[in-house]
């Protein structure tokens, strides 16, 4: 189940990475990564937010 959700997310968002990144884009990518982590594991999400 998780594997198919990850593949779906990647397929829907794969073209977002083909652009020059500025600071806002970089922060948005971090936000998206944290949201993916949060979806799968709340405890890991809290830990990574504290590290960031």
C-alpha positions in Angstrom: 0.0 0.0 0.0 2.7 2.5 1.0 4.8 1.6 -2.0 2.0 2.4 -4.4 1.2 5.7 -2.7 4.9 6.7 -3.0 4.9 5.8 -6.7 1.7 7.7 -7.2 3.2 10.8 -5.4 6.4 10.6 -7.5 4.5 10.2 -10.8 2.3 13.2 -10.0 5.2 15.4 -8.8 8.2 14.3 -10.8 8.3 17.3 -13.2 8.4 19.8 -10.3 12.1 19.0 -9.9 13.1 20.1 -13.4 13.5 23.8 -12.6 16.1 26.0 -11.1 15.7 26.1 -7.3 15.6 29.2 -5.3 15.4 29.5 -1.6 11.6 29.4 -1.6 11.6 26.3 -3.7 14.1 24.7 -1.4 11.9 25.4 1.6 8.8 24.1 -0.3 10.7 20.8 -1.0 11.5 20.4 2.6 7.8 21.0 3.5 6.7 18.4 1.0 9.2 15.9 2.3 8.0 16.5 5.9 4.4 16.0 4.8 5.3 12.7 3.2 7.1 11.6 6.4 4.1 12.7 8.4 1.8 10.7 6.3 3.7 7.5 7.0 5.1 8.0 10.4 4.1 10.7 12.9 6.9 9.9 15.4 9.6 10.2 12.7 7.9 13.4 11.5 8.3 15.0 14.9 11.9 13.8 15.2 12.8 15.2 11.7 11.1 18.5 12.5 13.1 18.9 15.6 16.4 18.3 13.7 15.5 20.8 11.0 
